[in-house]
Amino acid sequence: MDYKSDIGYRKETLKKLLHNIQKNEDLIIKALYDDFKKPEFEAVVTETSYVISDLKNTIKNITTWSKPKRVFPSLLNFPSSDYIYKEPYGHVLIIAPWNYPFQLALCPLIAAVAAGNRVALKPSELTPHTSAIIAKIIEKTFHINHVEVFEGGVEVSNKLLAQRWDYIFFTGSVAVGKIVAKAAAENLTPVTLELGGKNPCIVDETADLKLAAKRIVWGKFINAGQTCIAPDYVLVQKNMKVNFITYLIEEILKAYGKKIDKSPDFARIINTKNWFRLTNMIQNENVLFGGESDANKLYIAPTLLEEPDLKSPVMKEEIFGPILPILTYETENDIENVVSRYEKPLSFYIFSENNSFTKKLITKYSFGGGSVNDTVIHFSNKRLPFGGVGHSGIGAYHGQLSFDTFSHHKAIVKKGNWLDLPMRYAPYKDKLASIRRILDWL
Ligand code: NAD
């Protein structure tokens, strides 16, 4: 079992993982449904197929990604050949959240294994069915001294965080992200923190309103709004508000029908605690659509709120549920007054045909990533880095960057011996003028 230096071994175990996931796909989909009625379509598209595709891409590229990369040498070192070696960090800890409990546990794990690490994985306790199937698949696939799953809640997490790790990859809330960062600091352990935030969605007067409404409804209500990159609130140009709301309601009804609680395509809230947190956000607000809820079924309808006060609970924290506040703006200052109240978000969405407006917003505001004239989809391109900035996170992953995240990049210069220029050696007398000329020239 030489996972550290044997690329072939890493590849074989990842192939075995692929086989075991494909074999158990139905059970994974069922576990996701049992945990919070995740619709089958969403389970396949955002969890199993996504992981399978990531796994296939990693298996295909692992040999290339792990090779030392030759880079252009510096003339200062002439003659030399220069390389970046990818070295596994060692023993890494991955802590996963509940909202995409399969994907957000497996994708970092795949990258960590591909890069040659030993892995400890802690899935979320709030999705016990998915956690159990993950544990079963991992146990069947890997030797326990290579990858081990630690099921459980905060106590398990805290015990793991008290140990020394070579890398910690955490996905979850900002509050717990800070706990992880503090624990990591004790041993100067490097971290990736994939966190959340309040993601703005700006709709200007040039936007294709109907299409914008359709794409916002999709990105907001997929997984019942429990998506870290879901639009948190909309800021629509004041004159467009009435039409925009009409389109939003049309699109919600088209997607989920009139009896949304009976729709097989709409997930449930993860637990009672979050159900109360979310229903509390609707109270005292002007509900334009939705608002219905059922504690026993952990159901909250897709809900549109009209211009909530910025000091109200719904505008204070990340919503992370099927509630969409609709705010309006007239000037760019109005946008700034809202957006700049919050920490740097994970995502930012702009619906506009006005290129200079779009460019201005992209460069003016700092955020993890985003899409223009759509929501959420930037997540799906493996050639784009995915991660936050400021309070929405540290580091990024996806595609080759995931492999690189779990690798230390070691710089190596191999010096040739056939020439040894005397310039740098003491005594320095009379050499300064010529070395200055060379450094100026380089
Ligand atoms: P969470 O922070 O409550 O939990 C995440 C993990 O941390 C779980 O495994 C949990 O057991 C553990 N944990 C919880 N409390 C802990 C504590 N006090 N000490 C140590 N460990 C603890 O997050 P969540 O509720 O599972 O997920 C929702 C949050 O995650 C949202 O804020 C969302 O935006 C964010 N998120 C971010 C991404 C991303 O990719 N950036 C993806 C999904 C979710």
Boltz pocket constraint, residues with backbone or C-beta under 6 A from the ligand:
constraints:
  - pocket:
      binder: B
      contacts: [[A, 95], [A, 96], [A, 97], [A, 98], [A, 99], [A, 100], [A, 104], [A, 122], [A, 123], [A, 124], [A, 125], [A, 152], [A, 153], [A, 154], [A, 157], [A, 158], [A, 171], [A, 172], [A, 173], [A, 174], [A, 176], [A, 177], [A, 179], [A, 193], [A, 194], [A, 195], [A, 196], [A, 197], [A, 227], [A, 228], [A, 229], [A, 318], [A, 320], [A, 346], [A, 388], [A, 392], [A, 393]]
      max_distance: 6.0
